[in-house]
Amino acid sequence: MDEATLVIIKPDGLQKSLTGNVLTRLSETKLVIIGAKIKAVSRKLAEEHYRDMKDKPFFEEIVKYLIGEFHTKRVLALVYYGSDAIQKIRKVCGATSPEEAEPSTIRGSFGRITTKGVYENVIHASGNKEDAAREIKLWFDPDEIVSDSLYPTKEVTRSEKILVWN
């Protein structure tokens, strides 16, 4: 069944110039990229992204990690689409802990646990369909996705200040 999943190449992946290596590994899934952007991550976005871990003792650390407090202050967010996208991407990524990830996976190849105990696992991949839908909607606006029917949308009129090119 066709589905979408969110992938984030985290700040350590960008700082270490691993983007090309990671994208090459992800291309092995034969999935289609339907959204991509470089983004500076706000504390609010990071906290909402990791909201299910709010009660964990490492919550503050993973928020700081995602906003780039330990590395560069940007990530590459991608939406992959295709048959069994979530399972295929997670298989290529490997276990969350770099120590437990198979050496042939992205996390097994490029992840590490620092001497301070910070998990630098290079990549995020949605865990299931519900998480994928929530995360994609959190990270992307509908017009940033190259798909007409990923999720239902509606038109709204906003009256807010926005930044435009001069």
N, C-alpha and C positions, 0 to 999 in steps of 0.2 A: 504494500500500500504506500502511495506517495505521501510524504510528510515533510515538514520543515523543522530545522533545528538551528539553534544559535551556537556559534563558535566564537570565542574571544581569544585572540592571541594576546596574552597578558603582558604587562610592562616589562618583565624580565625577558620575554621572548623578543620584543622589539629592541630592547637595549642591547641584547647579545646578537642582533642581526640574524635571528633564526626564522624570520618570516618566510623567506623563500623555501627553506628546508621543510617547514611546517606545511606550507601550501602544497608542496610537491607530495608530501605524504597524504594529505587530505585528497589530492586529486586522484589517488588510487581508488577512492570510493566510487568514482564515476558519477558523483552527484553534481548538481548545477548550483552555482552561486547566484542567488537572486537578490542579494543585498550585501553591501560592503561599505565600511567607512572607518577612518581613523578618528578616534574620539578621546578627548580629555575626560576623565571620569570624575564627576563630582562626588562628594561624600554622600549626598542624598541618593544618587543613582547607585552607588556601591552598597549602601545600607539596604536599599530596596531590592537590589539584585540578590543579596545574601540574607534576606529577611527571615528565611526558614532556619537560619543559624544564629539568630539574635541572642538566644540564651546559652550559646556555647562559649566556653572560656576563651576561645581563640577568635571570637567575632571581631574585635577591634583590630587584631592583627591582619585578618584577611581583608578588611575594609581598607586599611592603610596600604596593603599590598596592591589592591586593585586600583586605588587612586594614584599610585605611583610614588608613594612616600619612600620606597626603597630603591626604585629604579626610575626610568623615564616616566613622564606623566602623560602617557598615551597608550591606547590599546588599538588593535584592529578587530572590529566586530564584523562578523559575517553571518549571513543566513544561507544555509545549504538546503537544497530541496531535491527530493527524489524518493525512490523506493527504499523503505526501511532506513531513512536518513539517520535517525537517532542512534540506532544500533550500530550502523556502519561507522559513523563518526566516533562513537565511544570506543569501539574496538581499536581503531587506529590511534586514538589518544592514549589508551592504557589506563591502568588503575590510578586513582587520584594521588596516592602517595608515590613519589618517584622511586622509593625503595621497593615497593611492591609491584611496580609496572614492569611488564616484560621488556627486555632490552630493545626489542625491535619496534616498540611503540614510541610515540612522540614524547611522552613523559619519561619513559625508560631511557630514551636516548639523550634528552636535553634537560630533564628536570633534575633537581637536587634539593637537599635539605641543608640549609646553611648551618654554620656553627652556632648561630643564635636560635636555631630551631625553626626558621621560617621555611615553609614549603614553597619552593619555586617550581611549580609544576607546568609552567609555560602556557597552558591552554585551558580554557573552559569549554565544556560541551554539555548541552542540556541533557538532563537525566531521563525525561519521559515527555510524552505529548503535552501534558498539562504545563509542565515547567517550560517547555519550548515555546508554547503560545504566550505564556506570561512574560517570558524573557524577551522574545522577539518584539512584543508590543511595548515593552519597557525601553528597549534600546533603539527601535526604529519607528519612524512615522510611516503610515501606509504608502505615501508617495516616494519613499526611499526603497521600496521593495519592487522588484520587477516581476510582478505577478498580479493578475487581475482578480484572483479569487482565493488568496491565501486565507484571509479572515474577513468576516463581514465588516464593512465600513459605513460611515455616514458623513455627510457634509455638514460642517459647522462654520459659523462666522465668528472670528475672533477679533477683538479690538485690543491689541497689545502692541508694544514696541518690538520691532524686530530689526536685526542687523541686515543691511543690504549693501551691495557693492556700490562704491562711490563713482 
